[in-house]
Amino acid sequence: MIDLKIVRDDPDLVRDSQRARGEDPALVEMLLEADTARRSAIVEADALRAEQKTLGKQVGKAQGDERTALLERGKQLAEQVKAAVARQNDAEQAFGHAHRAISNVIAPETPPGGEDDYVVLEHVGTPAQIAEPKDHLELSEALGLIDMGRGAKVSGSRFYFLTGPGAMLQLGLLNMAAAKATAAGFTMMIPPVLVRPEVMGGTGFLGAHADEVYHLEEDDLYLVGTSEVPLAGYHSDEILDLSDGPKRYAGWSTCFRREAGSYGKDTRGIIRVHQFDKVEGFVYCRPEDAEAEHRRLLDFEKQMLAAIDVPYRVIDVAAGDLGSSASRKFDCEAWVPSQNTYRELTSTSNCTTFQARRLATRYRDDNGKPQIAATLNGTLATTRWLVAILENHQQPDGSVRIPEELARFTGFEVLEPR
């Protein structure tokens, strides 16, 4: 949730943010009205409760007709208090719904617009000239890395088996991410992949994109689409000690996405699938440190991409493509030769205090007063990276060269056709 003080003090800022996202600015007025109604209902209920308390003291001292009259007034007051509390509860519920309906306020630098309105910040590396490049699936099948057919037979479309050296390639990639993250000061975590509704909702994934999430109705648990979710819930309802600086975690998990609405898109291979593995960075920090931590996450992602030696570009994602929790997001997109375009490999988001406010994650400021923490997340490696590795390092004879740093974790330097 956004800071209510910002909505009260500068509603136009929030309206402008909503417009930049392509969302309804009228939601701001609805929240302000709900806030006013809630505060009014609280005042009314508190006043009646105070009157009820005073009346109780008077009854204890009264006698005869006066006591009878006070007891009758007490019955009437009890009904009024009951009704006022019900109105307060309704007002609180309406306020909570209105508050959660508004996305995070975008950073001033975030480009307005939708998915195609990103700004390219830099290009790193130059795409190699590959005559008639094979796509990652053709390469994988010749090399014995991926079995899509049996994945579909066992689980349905958009599932797959990583086989033999394909499995080892992914394990090597993720182990490299874990090793580099640990060396950089991240604490490695293997979190649960099933979370409670309050955790999934607290991270902002049950809003406009709720249809992307797998839900186990009988247990009322959600399968995570990123370890950002359990890591965000890890310190919920806690007061953190950030006196020594931010807390940085790296979560390794299997991730699940329904890919609702993507039918017909990227149906070939493993670019858009229902299940994949990922190492995700997650940071808790003071709000004033969030922008620097965001750049730090981006720099670490760039180090990871350098380790797989692929050309890529960094984009500043437009407001309408941020997701409700992020105020700013940078994507690193690798060159995919078979598609002659760039595709997302990493994404890092500054969620400011949006998630932590929902999840009641706080820290103590220099005066010892609890304040809402900021949270950030960023991709450190994922299954999709195999696409860029295979296609950019393919050789004319059908083999694939493994970049030197990654090869230390896979145990092989070249993948040869079977």
C-alpha positions as CSV (number, residue, x, y, z in Angstrom):
1,M,0.0,0.0,0.0
2,I,1.1,3.5,-0.6
3,D,1.8,5.9,2.2
4,L,-1.6,7.5,3.2
5,K,0.2,10.7,4.2
6,I,1.3,11.2,0.5
7,V,-2.3,10.8,-0.6
8,R,-3.6,13.3,1.9
9,D,-0.8,15.9,1.4
10,D,-0.3,15.6,-2.4
11,P,-3.2,13.8,-4.1
12,D,-2.2,15.3,-7.5
13,L,1.1,13.4,-7.3
14,V,-0.8,10.1,-6.9
15,R,-3.3,11.0,-9.6
16,D,-0.4,11.8,-12.0
17,S,1.2,8.4,-11.1
18,Q,-2.1,6.6,-11.8
19,R,-2.4,8.4,-15.2
20,A,1.2,7.5,-16.1
21,R,0.4,3.9,-15.4
22,G,-2.8,4.0,-17.4
23,E,-4.8,3.4,-14.3
24,D,-7.8,5.3,-12.9
25,P,-6.9,8.6,-11.1
26,A,-10.5,8.7,-9.7
27,L,-9.3,5.9,-7.3
28,V,-7.5,8.6,-5.4
29,E,-10.7,10.6,-4.6
30,M,-12.4,7.3,-3.6
31,L,-9.6,6.6,-1.1
32,L,-9.7,10.2,0.3
33,E,-13.5,9.8,0.8
34,A,-13.1,6.4,2.4
35,D,-10.4,7.8,4.7
36,T,-12.7,10.7,5.7
37,A,-15.6,8.3,6.3
38,R,-13.4,5.9,8.3
39,R,-12.1,8.7,10.6
40,S,-15.6,10.0,11.1
41,A,-16.9,6.5,12.1
42,I,-14.0,6.1,14.5
43,V,-14.7,9.4,16.2
44,E,-18.4,8.5,16.5
45,A,-17.8,5.1,17.9
46,D,-15.1,6.4,20.3
47,A,-17.5,9.1,21.6
48,L,-20.3,6.6,22.2
49,R,-17.9,4.2,24.0
50,A,-16.6,7.1,26.2
51,E,-20.2,8.0,27.0
52,Q,-21.0,4.4,27.8
53,K,-18.0,4.2,30.2
54,T,-19.0,7.4,32.0
55,L,-22.6,6.1,32.3
56,G,-21.3,2.9,33.9
57,K,-19.6,4.9,36.6
58,Q,-22.8,6.9,37.2
59,V,-24.9,3.8,37.5
60,G,-22.7,2.5,40.3
61,K,-23.4,5.6,42.4
62,A,-27.1,6.1,41.5
63,Q,-30.1,4.8,43.4
64,G,-33.9,4.5,42.9
65,D,-35.5,6.2,39.9
66,E,-32.2,7.8,38.8
67,R,-30.6,4.3,38.6
68,T,-33.5,2.9,36.7
69,A,-33.3,5.8,34.2
70,L,-29.6,5.4,33.8
71,L,-29.9,1.6,33.2
72,E,-32.5,2.3,30.5
73,R,-30.2,4.8,28.9
74,G,-27.4,2.2,29.2
75,K,-29.5,-0.2,27.1
76,Q,-30.1,2.4,24.4
77,L,-26.5,3.4,24.4
78,A,-25.4,-0.2,24.1
79,E,-27.4,-0.5,20.9
80,Q,-26.0,2.7,19.6
81,V,-22.4,1.6,20.3
82,K,-23.1,-1.7,18.6
83,A,-24.4,0.1,15.5
84,A,-21.5,2.5,15.5
85,V,-18.9,-0.2,15.8
86,A,-20.6,-2.0,12.8
87,R,-20.4,1.2,10.8
88,Q,-16.8,1.6,11.8
89,N,-16.0,-1.9,10.7
90,D,-17.7,-1.3,7.4
91,A,-15.8,2.0,6.9
92,E,-12.5,0.3,7.8
93,Q,-13.2,-2.5,5.2
94,A,-14.1,0.1,2.5
95,F,-11.0,2.1,3.3
96,G,-8.8,-1.0,3.1
97,H,-10.2,-1.9,-0.2
98,A,-9.7,1.6,-1.6
99,H,-6.2,1.8,-0.2
100,R,-5.1,-1.5,-1.8
101,A,-6.7,-0.5,-5.1
102,I,-4.0,2.2,-5.8
103,S,-0.6,1.1,-7.1
104,N,2.7,2.4,-5.8
105,V,3.6,5.9,-6.8
106,I,6.1,5.8,-9.6
107,A,9.6,7.3,-9.3
108,P,9.9,10.7,-11.1
109,E,12.4,9.2,-13.6
110,T,10.0,6.3,-14.6
111,P,8.9,6.8,-18.2
112,P,5.1,7.1,-18.7
113,G,3.2,4.7,-21.0
114,G,2.8,1.0,-21.6
115,E,4.9,-2.0,-22.5
116,D,6.4,-0.5,-25.6
117,D,7.3,2.9,-24.0
118,Y,10.5,1.8,-22.2
119,V,13.7,3.8,-22.5
120,V,16.9,2.1,-23.5
121,L,19.7,3.1,-21.0
122,E,22.6,1.2,-22.4
123,H,23.8,-1.6,-24.7
124,V,26.5,-4.0,-23.5
125,G,28.3,-6.2,-26.0
126,T,27.7,-6.6,-29.7
127,P,25.6,-9.4,-31.2
128,A,27.8,-11.9,-33.1
129,Q,27.1,-12.4,-36.7
130,I,25.7,-16.0,-36.9
131,A,24.7,-17.2,-40.4
132,E,21.3,-18.9,-40.2
133,P,21.2,-19.2,-36.4
134,K,19.4,-22.2,-34.9
135,D,16.9,-21.5,-32.1
136,H,17.5,-22.8,-28.6
137,L,15.0,-25.7,-29.0
138,E,16.6,-27.0,-32.2
139,L,20.0,-26.8,-30.5
140,S,18.7,-28.4,-27.3
141,E,17.2,-31.3,-29.1
142,A,20.3,-32.0,-31.1
143,L,22.4,-31.7,-27.9
144,G,20.1,-33.8,-25.7
145,L,19.3,-31.0,-23.3
146,I,15.5,-30.5,-23.4
147,D,12.5,-32.8,-24.0
148,M,9.4,-30.8,-24.7
149,G,7.4,-33.7,-26.1
150,R,7.6,-35.8,-22.9
151,G,7.1,-32.7,-20.8
152,A,3.7,-32.2,-22.5
153,K,2.9,-35.9,-22.3
154,V,3.4,-35.9,-18.5
155,S,2.1,-32.4,-17.5
156,G,0.6,-30.6,-20.5
157,S,1.7,-27.8,-22.7
158,R,4.5,-25.4,-21.6
159,F,6.1,-28.1,-19.4
160,Y,9.4,-29.8,-20.2
161,F,12.2,-32.0,-19.0
162,L,15.8,-30.8,-18.7
163,T,17.8,-33.9,-19.5
164,G,21.4,-34.9,-19.0
165,P,23.8,-32.0,-19.7
166,G,20.7,-29.7,-19.9
167,A,20.0,-30.3,-16.3
168,M,23.7,-29.9,-15.4
169,L,23.8,-26.6,-17.4
170,Q,20.9,-25.2,-15.3
171,L,22.3,-26.4,-12.1
172,G,25.7,-24.9,-12.9
173,L,24.1,-21.6,-13.8
174,L,22.1,-21.4,-10.6
175,N,25.1,-22.6,-8.5
176,M,27.2,-19.9,-10.1
177,A,24.5,-17.3,-9.1
178,A,24.4,-18.7,-5.6
179,A,28.2,-18.6,-5.2
180,K,28.5,-15.1,-6.6
181,A,25.6,-13.8,-4.5
182,T,27.1,-15.3,-1.3
183,A,30.4,-13.7,-2.1
184,A,28.6,-10.3,-2.6
185,G,27.1,-10.5,0.9
186,F,23.7,-12.1,0.1
187,T,22.4,-14.7,2.5
188,M,21.3,-17.8,0.5
189,M,17.8,-19.0,1.2
190,I,15.7,-22.0,-0.1
191,P,12.2,-20.8,0.7
192,P,8.8,-22.5,0.7
193,V,7.0,-22.4,-2.7
194,L,3.6,-22.4,-1.1
195,V,2.5,-19.3,0.7
196,R,-0.6,-18.0,2.5
197,P,-3.0,-15.5,0.9
198,E,-1.9,-12.6,3.1
199,V,1.7,-13.1,1.9
200,M,0.8,-13.4,-1.7
201,G,-1.5,-10.4,-1.4
202,G,1.0,-8.4,0.6
203,T,3.5,-8.5,-2.2
204,G,0.9,-7.2,-4.7
205,F,0.5,-10.4,-6.8
206,L,-3.3,-10.8,-6.2
207,G,-4.3,-7.6,-8.0
208,A,-4.5,-7.2,-11.8
209,H,-2.3,-10.3,-12.4
210,A,-4.0,-12.7,-10.0
211,D,-4.9,-14.9,-12.9
212,E,-1.2,-15.7,-13.3
213,V,-1.0,-17.4,-9.9
214,Y,-1.8,-21.0,-9.2
215,H,-4.1,-21.4,-6.2
216,L,-4.7,-24.6,-4.2
217,E,-8.3,-24.0,-3.1
218,E,-8.5,-26.9,-0.6
219,D,-5.5,-25.6,1.3
220,D,-6.0,-21.9,0.5
221,L,-2.3,-21.7,-0.5
222,Y,-0.6,-20.1,-3.5
223,L,2.3,-21.5,-5.6
224,V,4.9,-18.7,-5.9
225,G,5.9,-17.3,-9.3
226,T,9.1,-15.9,-7.7
227,S,10.9,-16.4,-4.4
228,E,10.4,-12.6,-4.0
229,V,7.0,-13.6,-2.4
230,P,8.2,-15.8,0.5
231,L,11.3,-13.6,1.0
232,A,9.0,-10.6,1.4
233,G,6.9,-12.5,3.9
234,Y,10.0,-13.7,5.8
235,H,10.2,-10.6,8.0
236,S,6.4,-9.8,8.0
237,D,5.1,-8.4,11.4
238,E,8.7,-7.8,12.5
239,I,10.9,-4.9,13.4
240,L,14.3,-5.3,11.7
241,D,17.7,-4.2,12.9
242,L,19.1,-2.2,10.0
243,S,21.7,-0.4,12.0
244,D,24.5,-2.3,10.2
245,G,22.9,-1.7,6.7
246,P,20.4,-3.5,4.5
247,K,19.5,-7.1,4.8
248,R,20.2,-8.9,1.5
249,Y,18.9,-12.4,0.6
250,A,19.1,-14.6,-2.4
251,G,16.3,-17.2,-2.7
252,W,16.6,-20.3,-4.9
253,S,13.2,-21.8,-5.7
254,T,11.1,-23.5,-8.4
255,C,8.6,-21.0,-9.7
256,F,5.1,-21.5,-11.2
257,R,3.1,-19.2,-13.5
258,R,-0.2,-19.9,-15.2
259,E,0.8,-17.6,-18.2
260,A,-2.9,-16.7,-18.5
261,G,-3.6,-14.6,-21.6
262,S,-0.4,-15.6,-23.3
263,Y,-1.8,-18.4,-25.5
264,G,-0.1,-18.3,-28.9
265,K,2.9,-16.4,-27.5
266,D,6.3,-18.0,-27.3
267,T,4.8,-21.5,-27.5
268,R,8.1,-22.9,-28.8
269,G,10.8,-23.9,-26.3
270,I,11.3,-22.6,-22.8
271,I,10.9,-18.8,-23.1
272,R,7.4,-18.8,-21.6
273,V,6.6,-21.8,-19.5
274,H,4.6,-22.8,-16.4
275,Q,7.5,-24.0,-14.3
276,F,11.1,-22.9,-14.0
277,D,13.9,-22.4,-11.5
278,K,15.3,-19.0,-10.4
279,V,17.7,-17.4,-8.0
280,E,16.2,-14.1,-6.9
281,G,17.8,-11.3,-4.9
282,F,15.7,-9.5,-2.2
283,V,16.7,-6.6,-0.1
284,Y,15.3,-4.9,3.0
285,C,16.6,-1.4,3.7
286,R,15.7,2.1,4.9
287,P,13.7,4.0,2.4
288,E,16.5,6.6,1.9
289,D,18.8,3.8,0.9
290,A,16.4,2.1,-1.6
291,E,17.6,4.0,-4.8
292,A,21.2,3.1,-4.1
293,E,20.3,-0.6,-3.4
294,H,18.3,-0.6,-6.7
295,R,21.4,0.4,-8.6
296,R,23.4,-2.2,-6.6
297,L,21.0,-4.9,-7.7
298,L,21.2,-3.8,-11.3
299,D,25.1,-3.8,-11.1
300,F,25.0,-7.4,-9.7
301,E,22.7,-8.5,-12.5
302,K,25.1,-7.1,-15.0
303,Q,28.0,-9.0,-13.4
304,M,25.9,-12.2,-13.8
305,L,25.2,-11.5,-17.5
306,A,28.9,-10.8,-18.0
307,A,29.6,-14.3,-16.6
308,I,27.5,-15.9,-19.3
309,D,29.0,-13.6,-22.0
310,V,25.9,-12.5,-23.9
311,P,25.1,-9.1,-25.5
312,Y,22.3,-7.3,-23.7
313,R,20.6,-4.0,-23.2
314,V,19.3,-2.3,-20.0
315,I,15.8,-0.7,-20.2
316,D,14.0,1.7,-17.9
317,V,10.5,0.1,-17.8
318,A,7.5,2.3,-18.5
319,A,5.0,3.0,-15.7
320,G,2.2,0.9,-17.3
321,D,4.4,-2.2,-17.3
322,L,5.8,-2.0,-13.8
323,G,3.4,-4.1,-11.8
324,S,1.5,-2.6,-8.8
325,S,4.3,-2.8,-6.3
326,A,7.2,-1.2,-8.1
327,S,8.0,2.5,-8.3
328,R,10.8,1.9,-10.8
329,K,12.1,-1.2,-12.7
330,F,15.1,-2.0,-14.8
331,D,15.2,-5.0,-17.1
332,C,18.2,-6.5,-18.7
333,E,17.3,-8.0,-22.1
334,A,19.7,-10.4,-23.9
335,W,20.1,-10.7,-27.6
336,V,18.3,-13.8,-29.0
337,P,19.8,-14.5,-32.5
338,S,17.0,-16.7,-33.8
339,Q,14.5,-13.9,-33.0
340,N,16.7,-11.0,-34.1
341,T,15.6,-9.1,-31.0
342,Y,16.2,-8.7,-27.2
343,R,14.3,-10.7,-24.6
344,E,14.1,-10.1,-20.9
345,L,16.6,-12.1,-18.7
346,T,16.6,-10.0,-15.5
347,S,14.2,-7.6,-13.8
348,T,15.0,-5.5,-10.7
349,S,12.3,-3.4,-9.0
350,N,12.3,-0.8,-6.3
351,C,9.1,-1.3,-4.3
352,T,9.8,1.4,-1.8
353,T,7.6,0.9,1.3
354,F,4.6,-0.5,-0.7
355,Q,5.1,-4.2,0.2
356,A,6.5,-3.7,3.7
357,R,3.5,-1.5,4.6
358,R,1.1,-4.3,3.7
359,L,3.3,-6.9,5.5
360,A,4.0,-4.7,8.6
361,T,7.8,-5.0,8.2
362,R,9.5,-2.1,10.0
363,Y,12.8,-1.0,11.4
364,R,13.8,1.5,14.1
365,D,15.1,4.9,13.0
366,D,18.0,6.7,14.7
367,N,15.6,7.8,17.5
368,G,14.4,4.3,18.1
369,K,11.0,4.9,16.5
370,P,9.5,2.1,14.3
371,Q,9.3,3.1,10.6
372,I,8.2,1.2,7.4
373,A,11.1,-0.5,5.6
374,A,11.7,-0.5,1.9
375,T,12.0,-3.7,-0.2
376,L,13.6,-4.4,-3.5
377,N,14.0,-7.5,-5.7
378,G,16.1,-8.6,-8.7
379,T,16.6,-11.7,-10.9
380,L,20.1,-13.3,-10.4
381,A,19.6,-16.3,-12.7
382,T,16.7,-18.3,-14.2
383,T,15.9,-21.1,-16.6
384,R,15.2,-18.7,-19.4
385,W,18.9,-17.8,-19.4
386,L,19.6,-21.1,-21.1
387,V,18.0,-19.6,-24.3
388,A,20.5,-16.8,-24.5
389,I,23.5,-19.0,-23.6
390,L,22.7,-21.7,-26.2
391,E,21.8,-19.3,-29.0
392,N,24.6,-16.8,-28.5
393,H,27.4,-19.4,-28.1
394,Q,26.3,-21.8,-30.9
395,Q,29.0,-22.9,-33.3
396,P,28.8,-23.7,-37.0
397,D,29.1,-27.5,-36.3
398,G,26.1,-27.4,-34.0
399,S,28.1,-27.5,-30.8
400,V,27.7,-24.8,-28.1
401,R,30.6,-23.2,-26.3
402,I,30.1,-22.7,-22.5
403,P,31.5,-19.4,-21.2
404,E,34.6,-19.9,-19.1
405,E,33.2,-18.7,-15.8
406,L,30.1,-20.8,-16.2
407,A,32.1,-23.8,-17.3
408,R,33.7,-24.0,-13.9
409,F,30.2,-24.8,-12.5
410,T,29.0,-27.1,-15.2
411,G,32.0,-29.3,-15.5
412,F,32.1,-29.0,-19.3
413,E,33.3,-26.4,-21.8
414,V,31.5,-27.5,-24.9
415,L,28.2,-29.2,-25.6
416,E,28.5,-31.6,-28.6
417,P,25.7,-32.9,-30.8
418,R,24.7,-36.5,-29.9
